[in-house]
Amino acid sequence: MLILGIETSCDETAAAVIDADFHILSNIVASQVDIHAAYGGIVPEIASRKHIEAIYHIIKSALVEAGVDVADIDGVAVTQYPGLVGSLLVGMSAAKAFALARKLPIVGVNHIFGHIMAVFLSKSRPQFPFVALVVSGGHTCTYIVSSPCEFKLVGQTRDDAAGEAFDKAAKLLGIGYPGGVVIDKLAQQGRRNAVAFPRALRGAIDFSFSGVKTALLNHLKRMSNAPVGAELLDITASYQEAIVEVLADKTVALAETAGIPRIVVCGGVAANSRLRSVFTEIGNKRAWEVFIPPLSLCTDNAAMIAAAGLYRLRAGQSDTLAMNAFSRIHAFS
């Protein structure tokens, strides 16, 4: 059984082919980072236009790299929500056309669930149930995952997502885009306790990162000059630590409360070196199992969508060609 996955929720145009054993046969991603960097963030209209230009070539490349033909595909999985509607519609239109032409089953995939399922594309795979921390530019939430099709939302951000907080901080500091990548690199050379940034909602299950962002803004306003050198390194390290500490503390608290010694950390921010290090330390210290996808599967990709779709198809689930795209999860439910 071969599944074609298509992902266009934001600014990556991606297609992948996986087999029934969750082996990745191809995973092609066309990034728009250089295009949007000039604007300091994603421009939705530009993103959707670039998807239109790239989608056919990316799907074709995925099939070629996998060494398969159109007739070899047994099912199609496509990101349905959440994301930028204009971008989502490009991927969904391509997926529907492919499924219609070949009379194949098609499934719409929750992008967040795709991130969680990315861990099953690795050699080391968790048993169910497990606690999942999904952390990216648009989402920060925790789930208890009881089976491949059972996800219970526990905590979520009340304002900014962690990745969004990194990007906005980088903009305030004037250090470039994408912010999370730049801050991670600089922070490795700074002191993590140099600036006392706040940790919001201690003891609560939800997240909040608008406060630490405001604290950074106020800190910069008190400075006579823009931070450079060691001062900039210390600020980025301290800011990153404030976010990582909150993510780790709340995830550990949930795992303890639920009595589940297995944690999956996924999403774009799971590529952050400090976050990966902290969770690895947690696993070693507590003798818990901690699973983090490889870097190539943390950021948006189509293999993770194919994996989530494969589980749905195995469960006998499918969607019709009338399914629509939704920007948010609550709009879908």
Secondary structure in CASP SS format (residue, H / E / C, confidence):
PFRMAT SS
TARGET T0000
AUTHOR 0000-0000-0000
METHOD secondary structure of the structure
MODEL  1
M C 1.00
L E 1.00
I E 1.00
L E 1.00
G E 1.00
I E 1.00
E E 1.00
T C 1.00
S C 1.00
C C 1.00
D C 1.00
E E 1.00
T E 1.00
A E 1.00
A E 1.00
A E 1.00
V E 1.00
I E 1.00
D E 1.00
A C 1.00
D C 1.00
F C 1.00
H C 1.00
I E 1.00
L E 1.00
S E 1.00
N E 1.00
I E 1.00
V E 1.00
A E 1.00
S E 1.00
Q C 1.00
V H 1.00
D H 1.00
I H 1.00
H H 1.00
A H 1.00
A C 1.00
Y C 1.00
G C 1.00
G C 1.00
I C 1.00
V C 1.00
P H 1.00
E H 1.00
I H 1.00
A H 1.00
S H 1.00
R H 1.00
K H 1.00
H H 1.00
I H 1.00
E H 1.00
A H 1.00
I H 1.00
Y H 1.00
H H 1.00
I H 1.00
I H 1.00
K H 1.00
S H 1.00
A H 1.00
L H 1.00
V H 1.00
E H 1.00
A H 1.00
G C 1.00
V C 1.00
D C 1.00
V H 1.00
A H 1.00
D H 1.00
I C 1.00
D C 1.00
G E 1.00
V E 1.00
A E 1.00
V E 1.00
T E 1.00
Q E 1.00
Y E 1.00
P C 1.00
G C 1.00
L C 1.00
V H 1.00
G H 1.00
S H 1.00
L H 1.00
L H 1.00
V H 1.00
G H 1.00
M H 1.00
S H 1.00
A H 1.00
A H 1.00
K H 1.00
A H 1.00
F H 1.00
A H 1.00
L H 1.00
A H 1.00
R H 1.00
K C 1.00
L C 1.00
P C 1.00
I E 1.00
V E 1.00
G E 1.00
V E 1.00
N E 1.00
H H 1.00
I H 1.00
F H 1.00
G H 1.00
H H 1.00
I H 1.00
M H 1.00
A H 1.00
V H 1.00
F H 1.00
L H 1.00
S C 1.00
K C 1.00
S C 1.00
R C 1.00
P C 1.00
Q C 1.00
F C 1.00
P C 1.00
F E 1.00
V E 1.00
A E 1.00
L E 1.00
V E 1.00
V E 1.00
S C 1.00
G C 1.00
G C 1.00
H C 1.00
T E 1.00
C E 1.00
T E 1.00
Y E 1.00
I E 1.00
V E 1.00
S E 1.00
S E 1.00
P C 1.00
C C 1.00
E E 1.00
F E 1.00
K E 1.00
L E 1.00
V E 1.00
G E 1.00
Q E 1.00
T E 1.00
R C 1.00
D C 1.00
D C 1.00
A C 1.00
A H 1.00
G H 1.00
E H 1.00
A H 1.00
F H 1.00
D H 1.00
K H 1.00
A H 1.00
A H 1.00
K H 1.00
L H 1.00
L H 1.00
G C 1.00
I C 1.00
G C 1.00
Y C 1.00
P C 1.00
G H 1.00
G H 1.00
V H 1.00
V H 1.00
I H 1.00
D H 1.00
K H 1.00
L H 1.00
A H 1.00
Q C 1.00
Q C 1.00
G C 1.00
R C 1.00
R C 1.00
N C 1.00
A C 1.00
V C 1.00
A C 1.00
F C 1.00
P C 1.00
R C 1.00
A C 1.00
L C 1.00
R C 1.00
G C 1.00
A C 1.00
I C 1.00
D C 1.00
F E 1.00
S C 1.00
F C 1.00
S H 1.00
G H 1.00
V H 1.00
K H 1.00
T H 1.00
A H 1.00
L H 1.00
L H 1.00
N H 1.00
H H 1.00
L H 1.00
K H 1.00
R C 1.00
M C 1.00
S C 1.00
N C 1.00
A C 1.00
P C 1.00
V C 1.00
G H 1.00
A H 1.00
E H 1.00
L H 1.00
L H 1.00
D H 1.00
I H 1.00
T H 1.00
A H 1.00
S H 1.00
Y H 1.00
Q H 1.00
E H 1.00
A H 1.00
I H 1.00
V H 1.00
E H 1.00
V H 1.00
L H 1.00
A H 1.00
D H 1.00
K H 1.00
T H 1.00
V H 1.00
A H 1.00
L H 1.00
A H 1.00
E H 1.00
T H 1.00
A H 1.00
G C 1.00
I C 1.00
P C 1.00
R E 1.00
I E 1.00
V E 1.00
V E 1.00
C E 1.00
G C 1.00
G H 1.00
V H 1.00
A H 1.00
A H 1.00
N C 1.00
S H 1.00
R H 1.00
L H 1.00
R H 1.00
S H 1.00
V H 1.00
F H 1.00
T H 1.00
E H 1.00
I H 1.00
G H 1.00
N H 1.00
K H 1.00
R H 1.00
A C 1.00
W C 1.00
E E 1.00
V E 1.00
F E 1.00
I C 1.00
P C 1.00
P C 1.00
L H 1.00
S H 1.00
L H 1.00
C H 1.00
T C 1.00
D C 1.00
N C 1.00
A H 1.00
A H 1.00
M H 1.00
I H 1.00
A H 1.00
A H 1.00
A H 1.00
G H 1.00
L H 1.00
Y H 1.00
R H 1.00
L H 1.00
R H 1.00
A C 1.00
G C 1.00
Q C 1.00
S C 1.00
D E 1.00
T C 1.00
L C 1.00
A C 1.00
M C 1.00
N C 1.00
A C 1.00
F C 1.00
S C 1.00
R C 1.00
I H 1.00
H H 1.00
A H 1.00
F H 1.00
S C 1.00
END
